[in-house]
Amino acid sequence: MNAPILIVLVIATALVFDFTNGFHDTANAMATSIATGALRPKVAAAIAGVLNLAGAFLSVEVARTIAGGLVDDTRITPVVVFAGLVGAILWNLLTWLFGLPSSSSHALFGGLIGATLVAGGFGAVHVDAVVGKILLPAVISPLLAGLVALTVTFLAYRITARADRATVHRAFRLCQVLSASMVALAHGANDAQKTMGVITLTLVTGGVLVPGSGPPFWVIAATGMAIAIGTYMGGWRIIRTLGHRVSTIHTTQGFTAETTSAAVILTSTHLGLPLSTTQVCTGSIFGAGAGRSRATVQWGLAGRMAVTWAVTLPAAAAVGAMASAVAAHGTGGVVAVAVAGVALGGGIYAASRRNPVSALNVNDVPTPPPVRAAA
């Protein structure tokens, strides 16, 4: 395939991934605010979209990590990046269909690593960077966020124990608007950079940029817009999961969960760590749920989420590897991967229409069917 056409194709695919990242992760910033009624669903999605765009311009440290830290850019081509993106997009869509808050970041890393292994061998992957900047933070960040949120929630309830409950509710409801906005800004600062890094990597491997280059301004603007539009669309299925299925979240818990998430994500962005914002926010919500006395937390759901997190990277890597193997057969291979990706993505979307979740019914949690008594 003609090199410029291939680069344009990869950039377009990267922006599609960025869009799916946006609607997949709207819940990170706004699930608790929507669940508590602090913000109406569409208003929350609009605020998150605008702040995602603003956050994209705050830093490029994470983008530099991805563009030059995870794989050897001298041993891969834009075709490899394209294959990795297809794997990441399909995993994002599949987990969205089931309302599972999996990591878009790990789907991207997995797809890219799997495609690179096929094209360049094990030596083309910087294992130390993968372990130090992806795997260890993946284990530590949700536990840390959960512990901090639990502690802060417990203290918040203790401090306000003698205050008028209606006054406390109103105060934290207003505070949630600010805390949710901070999470949205932090999400844009961290997650938009991942696509920036991938596009920059594509431009380096295609010879457009020299190795070590940062993302050009147009890349920053394009990725910021793509994730912002995706966020505005709202991943309502995942919002329902985090807002209602983890625990009954009150305004105090919503504020503490969001504040914890924003602090952890912004710190990781400053350090150049491509953290999973989904895992951080989910850990914070579980911690905030457990921090309220006599609250019921669905720990079984936590176990299912942990399994999903554990398989995200290898599953996306497997799809990326298969796509890389097919795409390596020239123009026909690239077209075959593109057609298969569109067909599978369309099938997942069609399946989602059987039981649609939107801004109108996101807070309507389905009632489980009654259990028949034994005869």
DRENDO-1510 file (C-alpha; in Angstrom, 1 decimal, always signed):
<recs>
REC; n; res; u; v; w
REC; 1; MET; +0.0; +0.0; +0.0 .
REC; 2; ASN; +1.2; +3.5; -0.8 .
REC; 3; ALA; +3.0; +4.9; +2.3 .
REC; 4; PRO; +1.1; +8.2; +2.6 .
REC; 5; ILE; -2.3; +6.4; +2.2 .
REC; 6; LEU; -1.3; +3.9; +4.8 .
REC; 7; ILE; -0.3; +6.6; +7.3 .
REC; 8; VAL; -3.6; +8.4; +6.7 .
REC; 9; LEU; -5.4; +5.1; +7.3 .
REC; 10; VAL; -3.6; +4.5; +10.6 .
REC; 11; ILE; -4.2; +8.0; +11.8 .
REC; 12; ALA; -7.9; +7.7; +11.0 .
REC; 13; THR; -8.0; +4.3; +12.9 .
REC; 14; ALA; -6.2; +5.9; +15.8 .
REC; 15; LEU; -8.9; +8.6; +16.0 .
REC; 16; VAL; -11.6; +6.0; +15.9 .
REC; 17; PHE; -9.9; +4.3; +18.8 .
REC; 18; ASP; -9.8; +7.7; +20.6 .
REC; 19; PHE; -13.5; +8.1; +20.0 .
REC; 20; THR; -14.2; +4.7; +21.5 .
REC; 21; ASN; -11.9; +5.5; +24.4 .
REC; 22; GLY; -14.1; +8.6; +25.0 .
REC; 23; PHE; -17.5; +7.0; +25.2 .
REC; 24; HIS; -16.0; +3.9; +27.0 .
REC; 25; ASP; -14.6; +6.2; +29.7 .
REC; 26; THR; -17.3; +8.8; +30.2 .
REC; 27; ALA; -18.3; +6.8; +33.3 .
REC; 28; ASN; -14.9; +7.5; +34.9 .
REC; 29; ALA; -15.8; +11.1; +35.4 .
REC; 30; MET; -19.5; +11.3; +35.5 .
REC; 31; ALA; -21.1; +8.0; +36.7 .
REC; 32; THR; -21.4; +8.9; +40.3 .
REC; 33; SER; -22.6; +12.5; +39.6 .
REC; 34; ILE; -25.3; +11.1; +37.3 .
REC; 35; ALA; -26.2; +8.4; +39.9 .
REC; 36; THR; -26.6; +10.9; +42.7 .
REC; 37; GLY; -28.4; +13.5; +40.6 .
REC; 38; ALA; -25.7; +16.1; +40.9 .
REC; 39; LEU; -25.7; +16.5; +37.1 .
REC; 40; ARG; -28.3; +15.5; +34.5 .
REC; 41; PRO; -26.9; +12.8; +32.1 .
REC; 42; LYS; -26.5; +14.9; +29.0 .
REC; 43; VAL; -25.2; +17.9; +30.9 .
REC; 44; ALA; -22.6; +15.7; +32.6 .
REC; 45; ALA; -21.5; +14.2; +29.2 .
REC; 46; ALA; -21.2; +17.7; +27.7 .
REC; 47; ILE; -19.1; +19.0; +30.6 .
REC; 48; ALA; -16.9; +15.9; +30.4 .
REC; 49; GLY; -16.4; +16.3; +26.7 .
REC; 50; VAL; -15.3; +19.9; +26.9 .
REC; 51; LEU; -12.9; +19.2; +29.8 .
REC; 52; ASN; -11.5; +16.2; +28.0 .
REC; 53; LEU; -10.6; +18.5; +25.1 .
REC; 54; ALA; -9.0; +21.0; +27.5 .
REC; 55; GLY; -7.1; +18.3; +29.3 .
REC; 56; ALA; -5.5; +17.1; +26.0 .
REC; 57; PHE; -3.5; +20.3; +26.0 .
REC; 58; LEU; -2.1; +20.1; +29.5 .
REC; 59; SER; +0.8; +17.7; +28.9 .
REC; 60; VAL; +2.6; +15.4; +26.4 .
REC; 61; GLU; +4.7; +13.3; +28.9 .
REC; 62; VAL; +2.4; +10.3; +28.5 .
REC; 63; ALA; +2.5; +10.6; +24.7 .
REC; 64; ARG; +6.3; +10.6; +24.7 .
REC; 65; THR; +6.3; +7.4; +26.8 .
REC; 66; ILE; +4.1; +5.6; +24.3 .
REC; 67; ALA; +5.8; +7.0; +21.2 .
REC; 68; GLY; +9.3; +6.0; +22.3 .
REC; 69; GLY; +9.1; +3.9; +25.4 .
REC; 70; LEU; +7.1; +0.7; +24.9 .
REC; 71; VAL; +8.3; -0.7; +21.6 .
REC; 72; ASP; +11.3; -0.4; +19.3 .
REC; 73; ASP; +10.1; +2.0; +16.6 .
REC; 74; THR; +12.9; +1.0; +14.3 .
REC; 75; ARG; +11.6; -2.6; +14.0 .
REC; 76; ILE; +7.9; -1.9; +13.3 .
REC; 77; THR; +5.9; -0.2; +10.5 .
REC; 78; PRO; +2.6; +1.7; +10.3 .
REC; 79; VAL; +1.0; -1.6; +9.4 .
REC; 80; VAL; +1.9; -2.9; +12.8 .
REC; 81; VAL; +0.4; +0.1; +14.6 .
REC; 82; PHE; -2.8; -0.3; +12.5 .
REC; 83; ALA; -3.2; -3.9; +13.5 .
REC; 84; GLY; -2.7; -3.1; +17.1 .
REC; 85; LEU; -5.4; -0.4; +16.9 .
REC; 86; VAL; -7.9; -2.8; +15.4 .
REC; 87; GLY; -7.4; -5.1; +18.4 .
REC; 88; ALA; -7.9; -2.3; +20.9 .
REC; 89; ILE; -11.0; -1.0; +19.2 .
REC; 90; LEU; -12.7; -4.4; +19.1 .
REC; 91; TRP; -12.0; -5.0; +22.8 .
REC; 92; ASN; -13.3; -1.6; +23.7 .
REC; 93; LEU; -16.6; -2.3; +21.8 .
REC; 94; LEU; -17.0; -5.8; +23.3 .
REC; 95; THR; -16.6; -4.7; +26.9 .
REC; 96; TRP; -18.8; -1.7; +26.3 .
REC; 97; LEU; -21.5; -4.0; +25.0 .
REC; 98; PHE; -21.5; -5.9; +28.4 .
REC; 99; GLY; -21.2; -2.7; +30.4 .
REC; 100; LEU; -17.8; -3.7; +31.8 .
REC; 101; PRO; -15.4; -0.8; +32.8 .
REC; 102; SER; -12.3; -2.4; +31.3 .
REC; 103; SER; -9.2; -0.4; +30.5 .
REC; 104; SER; -9.1; +1.3; +27.1 .
REC; 105; SER; -5.4; +2.0; +27.8 .
REC; 106; HIS; -4.5; -1.7; +28.4 .
REC; 107; ALA; -6.5; -2.6; +25.3 .
REC; 108; LEU; -4.3; -0.2; +23.3 .
REC; 109; PHE; -1.1; -1.4; +24.9 .
REC; 110; GLY; -2.1; -5.0; +24.4 .
REC; 111; GLY; -3.0; -4.6; +20.7 .
REC; 112; LEU; +0.2; -2.7; +20.0 .
REC; 113; ILE; +2.4; -5.3; +21.9 .
REC; 114; GLY; +0.7; -8.2; +20.2 .
REC; 115; ALA; +1.1; -6.7; +16.7 .
REC; 116; THR; +4.8; -5.8; +17.5 .
REC; 117; LEU; +5.6; -9.3; +18.7 .
REC; 118; VAL; +4.4; -10.8; +15.4 .
REC; 119; ALA; +6.2; -8.2; +13.3 .
REC; 120; GLY; +9.5; -7.6; +15.2 .
REC; 121; GLY; +9.8; -10.5; +17.6 .
REC; 122; PHE; +10.1; -10.4; +21.4 .
REC; 123; GLY; +13.1; -8.1; +21.3 .
REC; 124; ALA; +11.0; -5.3; +19.7 .
REC; 125; VAL; +9.1; -4.9; +23.0 .
REC; 126; HIS; +10.7; -3.0; +25.8 .
REC; 127; VAL; +9.7; -5.4; +28.6 .
REC; 128; ASP; +11.2; -3.3; +31.4 .
REC; 129; ALA; +9.0; -0.3; +30.3 .
REC; 130; VAL; +5.9; -2.6; +30.0 .
REC; 131; VAL; +6.4; -3.9; +33.5 .
REC; 132; GLY; +7.4; -0.7; +35.2 .
REC; 133; LYS; +5.0; +1.7; +33.4 .
REC; 134; ILE; +2.0; -0.5; +32.7 .
REC; 135; LEU; +1.8; -3.7; +34.7 .
REC; 136; LEU; +2.9; -2.5; +38.1 .
REC; 137; PRO; +0.7; +0.6; +38.0 .
REC; 138; ALA; -2.2; -1.6; +36.9 .
REC; 139; VAL; -1.9; -3.5; +40.1 .
REC; 140; ILE; -1.1; -0.7; +42.4 .
REC; 141; SER; -3.3; +2.2; +41.2 .
REC; 142; PRO; -6.8; +0.7; +41.8 .
REC; 143; LEU; -5.8; -0.6; +45.2 .
REC; 144; LEU; -4.3; +2.7; +46.2 .
REC; 145; ALA; -7.2; +4.7; +44.9 .
REC; 146; GLY; -9.6; +2.4; +46.7 .
REC; 147; LEU; -7.8; +2.7; +50.0 .
REC; 148; VAL; -7.5; +6.5; +49.8 .
REC; 149; ALA; -11.2; +6.8; +48.8 .
REC; 150; LEU; -12.3; +4.5; +51.7 .
REC; 151; THR; -10.3; +6.5; +54.2 .
REC; 152; VAL; -11.5; +9.9; +53.0 .
REC; 153; THR; -15.1; +8.7; +52.8 .
REC; 154; PHE; -14.9; +7.4; +56.4 .
REC; 155; LEU; -13.5; +10.7; +57.6 .
REC; 156; ALA; -16.0; +12.8; +55.6 .
REC; 157; TYR; -18.9; +10.9; +57.3 .
REC; 158; ARG; -17.3; +11.3; +60.7 .
REC; 159; ILE; -16.8; +15.0; +60.3 .
REC; 160; THR; -20.3; +15.6; +59.1 .
REC; 161; ALA; -22.0; +13.2; +61.5 .
REC; 162; ARG; -23.8; +15.9; +63.6 .
REC; 163; ALA; -24.6; +18.2; +60.7 .
REC; 164; ASP; -28.0; +18.4; +59.1 .
REC; 165; ARG; -28.3; +15.6; +56.6 .
REC; 166; ALA; -30.1; +17.7; +54.0 .
REC; 167; THR; -27.5; +20.5; +54.2 .
REC; 168; VAL; -24.7; +18.0; +53.9 .
REC; 169; HIS; -26.4; +16.4; +50.8 .
REC; 170; ARG; -26.8; +19.8; +49.1 .
REC; 171; ALA; -23.2; +20.8; +49.8 .
REC; 172; PHE; -21.6; +17.6; +48.5 .
REC; 173; ARG; -24.0; +17.6; +45.5 .
REC; 174; LEU; -22.6; +21.0; +44.5 .
REC; 175; CYS; -19.0; +19.9; +45.3 .
REC; 176; GLN; -19.6; +17.0; +43.0 .
REC; 177; VAL; -19.9; +19.2; +40.0 .
REC; 178; LEU; -16.3; +20.5; +40.7 .
REC; 179; SER; -14.9; +17.1; +41.5 .
REC; 180; ALA; -16.4; +15.4; +38.5 .
REC; 181; SER; -15.1; +18.2; +36.3 .
REC; 182; MET; -11.6; +17.6; +37.7 .
REC; 183; VAL; -11.8; +13.9; +36.8 .
REC; 184; ALA; -12.9; +14.8; +33.3 .
REC; 185; LEU; -10.0; +17.2; +32.9 .
REC; 186; ALA; -7.6; +14.6; +34.3 .
REC; 187; HIS; -9.0; +11.9; +32.0 .
REC; 188; GLY; -8.4; +14.1; +28.9 .
REC; 189; ALA; -4.9; +14.9; +30.1 .
REC; 190; ASN; -4.0; +11.2; +30.4 .
REC; 191; ASP; -6.0; +9.2; +28.0 .
REC; 192; ALA; -6.0; +11.6; +25.0 .
REC; 193; GLN; -2.2; +11.4; +25.1 .
REC; 194; LYS; -2.2; +7.7; +24.5 .
REC; 195; THR; -3.6; +8.2; +21.0 .
REC; 196; MET; -1.3; +11.1; +20.6 .
REC; 197; GLY; +1.6; +8.8; +21.3 .
REC; 198; VAL; +0.3; +6.2; +18.8 .
REC; 199; ILE; -0.1; +8.7; +16.0 .
REC; 200; THR; +3.4; +10.1; +16.8 .
REC; 201; LEU; +4.8; +6.6; +16.7 .
REC; 202; THR; +3.1; +6.1; +13.3 .
REC; 203; LEU; +4.7; +9.3; +12.0 .
REC; 204; VAL; +8.1; +8.2; +13.2 .
REC; 205; THR; +7.9; +4.7; +11.8 .
REC; 206; GLY; +6.6; +6.2; +8.5 .
REC; 207; GLY; +9.6; +8.5; +8.3 .
REC; 208; VAL; +7.6; +11.7; +8.7 .
REC; 209; LEU; +9.1; +12.6; +12.1 .
REC; 210; VAL; +12.5; +11.8; +13.6 .
REC; 211; PRO; +12.7; +9.4; +16.5 .
REC; 212; GLY; +12.2; +11.1; +19.9 .
REC; 213; SER; +9.8; +13.7; +18.5 .
REC; 214; GLY; +6.8; +14.9; +20.5 .
REC; 215; PRO; +3.3; +15.1; +19.1 .
REC; 216; PRO; +2.7; +18.0; +16.7 .
REC; 217; PHE; +0.0; +20.5; +17.6 .
REC; 218; TRP; -2.4; +19.2; +15.0 .
REC; 219; VAL; -2.1; +15.7; +16.5 .
REC; 220; ILE; -2.9; +17.1; +20.0 .
REC; 221; ALA; -5.9; +19.0; +18.6 .
REC; 222; ALA; -7.3; +16.1; +16.6 .
REC; 223; THR; -7.0; +13.6; +19.5 .
REC; 224; GLY; -8.5; +16.0; +21.9 .
REC; 225; MET; -11.5; +16.5; +19.6 .
REC; 226; ALA; -12.0; +12.8; +19.0 .
REC; 227; ILE; -12.0; +11.8; +22.7 .
REC; 228; ALA; -14.2; +14.8; +23.5 .
REC; 229; ILE; -16.8; +13.8; +20.9 .
REC; 230; GLY; -16.7; +10.2; +22.1 .
REC; 231; THR; -17.2; +11.3; +25.7 .
REC; 232; TYR; -20.1; +13.5; +24.8 .
REC; 233; MET; -21.8; +10.5; +23.2 .
REC; 234; GLY; -21.8; +8.9; +26.6 .
REC; 235; GLY; -21.0; +5.2; +27.4 .
REC; 236; TRP; -24.3; +4.8; +29.1 .
REC; 237; ARG; -24.0; +1.1; +29.7 .
REC; 238; ILE; -20.8; +1.5; +31.7 .
REC; 239; ILE; -22.2; +4.6; +33.5 .
REC; 240; ARG; -25.0; +2.4; +34.7 .
REC; 241; THR; -22.6; -0.2; +36.0 .
REC; 242; LEU; -20.4; +2.2; +38.0 .
REC; 243; GLY; -23.2; +4.4; +39.1 .
REC; 244; HIS; -25.6; +1.8; +40.4 .
REC; 245; ARG; -24.3; -1.7; +40.4 .
REC; 246; VAL; -21.2; -1.2; +42.6 .
REC; 247; SER; -23.1; +0.2; +45.6 .
REC; 248; THR; -25.8; +2.8; +46.4 .
REC; 249; ILE; -23.7; +6.0; +46.1 .
REC; 250; HIS; -24.5; +9.1; +48.1 .
REC; 251; THR; -23.3; +12.6; +47.3 .
REC; 252; THR; -20.6; +12.4; +49.9 .
REC; 253; GLN; -19.2; +9.2; +48.4 .
REC; 254; GLY; -19.4; +10.6; +44.9 .
REC; 255; PHE; -17.4; +13.6; +45.9 .
REC; 256; THR; -14.7; +11.6; +47.7 .
REC; 257; ALA; -14.4; +9.0; +44.9 .
REC; 258; GLU; -14.1; +11.7; +42.2 .
REC; 259; THR; -11.6; +13.8; +44.2 .
REC; 260; THR; -9.4; +10.7; +44.8 .
REC; 261; SER; -9.5; +9.7; +41.1 .
REC; 262; ALA; -8.6; +13.2; +39.9 .
REC; 263; ALA; -5.6; +13.4; +42.3 .
REC; 264; VAL; -4.2; +10.0; +41.3 .
REC; 265; ILE; -4.7; +10.5; +37.5 .
REC; 266; LEU; -3.2; +14.0; +37.5 .
REC; 267; THR; -0.2; +12.8; +39.5 .
REC; 268; SER; +0.4; +9.9; +37.1 .
REC; 269; THR; +0.1; +12.3; +34.1 .
REC; 270; HIS; +2.8; +14.6; +35.6 .
REC; 271; LEU; +5.1; +11.6; +36.0 .
REC; 272; GLY; +4.5; +10.4; +32.4 .
REC; 273; LEU; +2.7; +7.1; +33.5 .
REC; 274; PRO; +0.0; +5.9; +31.0 .
REC; 275; LEU; -2.3; +4.9; +33.9 .
REC; 276; SER; -5.6; +3.1; +33.4 .
REC; 277; THR; -8.1; +5.9; +34.4 .
REC; 278; THR; -10.8; +3.2; +34.4 .
REC; 279; GLN; -9.1; +1.2; +37.0 .
REC; 280; VAL; -8.4; +4.2; +39.2 .
REC; 281; CYS; -12.0; +5.5; +39.0 .
REC; 282; THR; -13.4; +2.0; +39.6 .
REC; 283; GLY; -11.1; +1.5; +42.6 .
REC; 284; SER; -12.2; +4.8; +44.0 .
REC; 285; ILE; -15.9; +4.0; +43.7 .
REC; 286; PHE; -15.5; +0.7; +45.4 .
REC; 287; GLY; -13.5; +2.3; +48.2 .
REC; 288; ALA; -16.0; +5.1; +48.6 .
REC; 289; GLY; -18.8; +2.5; +48.7 .
REC; 290; ALA; -17.0; +0.6; +51.5 .
REC; 291; GLY; -16.3; +3.8; +53.4 .
REC; 292; ARG; -19.9; +4.4; +54.3 .
REC; 293; SER; -21.2; +2.6; +57.4 .
REC; 294; ARG; -23.7; -0.2; +56.6 .
REC; 295; ALA; -23.3; +0.2; +52.9 .
REC; 296; THR; -23.7; -2.8; +50.6 .
REC; 297; VAL; -20.9; -3.2; +48.1 .
REC; 298; GLN; -21.1; -5.8; +45.3 .
REC; 299; TRP; -17.7; -7.4; +45.8 .
REC; 300; GLY; -18.7; -10.2; +43.4 .
REC; 301; LEU; -18.9; -7.5; +40.6 .
REC; 302; ALA; -15.4; -6.4; +41.7 .
REC; 303; GLY; -14.1; -9.9; +41.1 .
REC; 304; ARG; -15.6; -10.0; +37.6 .
REC; 305; MET; -14.1; -6.7; +36.8 .
REC; 306; ALA; -10.7; -7.8; +38.1 .
REC; 307; VAL; -10.9; -10.8; +35.8 .
REC; 308; THR; -11.8; -8.5; +32.9 .
REC; 309; TRP; -8.8; -6.3; +33.7 .
REC; 310; ALA; -6.5; -9.3; +33.9 .
REC; 311; VAL; -7.5; -10.6; +30.4 .
REC; 312; THR; -7.7; -7.2; +28.7 .
REC; 313; LEU; -4.1; -6.8; +27.7 .
REC; 314; PRO; -3.5; -10.4; +26.5 .
REC; 315; ALA; -6.9; -10.6; +24.8 .
REC; 316; ALA; -6.2; -7.4; +22.9 .
REC; 317; ALA; -2.7; -8.6; +22.2 .
REC; 318; ALA; -4.0; -11.8; +20.6 .
REC; 319; VAL; -6.4; -9.8; +18.3 .
REC; 320; GLY; -3.6; -7.4; +17.5 .
REC; 321; ALA; -1.2; -10.3; +16.7 .
REC; 322; MET; -3.7; -12.0; +14.4 .
REC; 323; ALA; -4.4; -8.7; +12.6 .
REC; 324; SER; -0.7; -8.1; +12.3 .
REC; 325; ALA; -0.1; -11.5; +10.7 .
REC; 326; VAL; -2.9; -10.9; +8.2 .
REC; 327; ALA; -2.0; -7.3; +7.4 .
REC; 328; ALA; +1.6; -8.3; +6.8 .
REC; 329; HIS; +0.5; -9.8; +3.4 .
REC; 330; GLY; +0.5; -6.4; +1.7 .
REC; 331; THR; -2.4; -4.3; +0.6 .
REC; 332; GLY; -4.8; -7.2; +0.5 .
REC; 333; GLY; -4.0; -8.1; +4.1 .
REC; 334; VAL; -4.5; -4.5; +5.3 .
REC; 335; VAL; -7.9; -4.3; +3.5 .
REC; 336; ALA; -8.9; -7.7; +4.9 .
REC; 337; VAL; -8.2; -6.5; +8.4 .
REC; 338; ALA; -10.0; -3.3; +7.9 .
REC; 339; VAL; -13.1; -5.0; +6.5 .
REC; 340; ALA; -13.1; -7.6; +9.3 .
REC; 341; GLY; -12.8; -4.9; +11.9 .
REC; 342; VAL; -15.7; -2.9; +10.5 .
REC; 343; ALA; -17.8; -6.0; +10.2 .
REC; 344; LEU; -17.2; -7.1; +13.8 .
REC; 345; GLY; -17.6; -3.6; +15.1 .
REC; 346; GLY; -20.9; -3.3; +13.3 .
REC; 347; GLY; -22.1; -6.6; +14.6 .
REC; 348; ILE; -21.3; -5.5; +18.2 .
REC; 349; TYR; -23.2; -2.2; +17.7 .
REC; 350; ALA; -26.2; -4.1; +16.2 .
REC; 351; ALA; -26.2; -6.4; +19.3 .
REC; 352; SER; -26.3; -3.4; +21.6 .
REC; 353; ARG; -29.5; -2.1; +20.0 .
REC; 354; ARG; -31.4; -5.1; +21.3 .
REC; 355; ASN; -31.2; -3.6; +24.8 .
REC; 356; PRO; -30.3; +0.1; +24.4 .
REC; 357; VAL; -29.1; +2.2; +27.3 .
REC; 358; SER; -29.2; +5.9; +26.8 .
REC; 359; ALA; -29.3; +9.2; +28.8 .
REC; 360; LEU; -33.1; +8.6; +29.3 .
REC; 361; ASN; -32.8; +5.3; +31.1 .
REC; 362; VAL; -29.3; +5.2; +32.4 .
REC; 363; ASN; -30.5; +5.5; +36.0 .
REC; 364; ASP; -33.2; +2.8; +35.6 .
REC; 365; VAL; -31.6; -0.3; +37.0 .
REC; 366; PRO; -33.3; -3.4; +35.8 .
REC; 367; THR; -35.1; -5.4; +38.5 .
REC; 368; PRO; -33.9; -9.0; +38.7 .
REC; 369; PRO; -36.6; -11.6; +37.9 .
REC; 370; PRO; -38.4; -13.1; +40.9 .
REC; 371; VAL; -37.2; -16.4; +42.2 .
REC; 372; ARG; -39.8; -19.1; +42.1 .
REC; 373; ALA; -40.4; -20.9; +45.4 .
REC; 374; ALA; -39.8; -24.6; +45.3 .
REC; 375; ALA; -42.9; -26.8; +44.8 .
</recs>
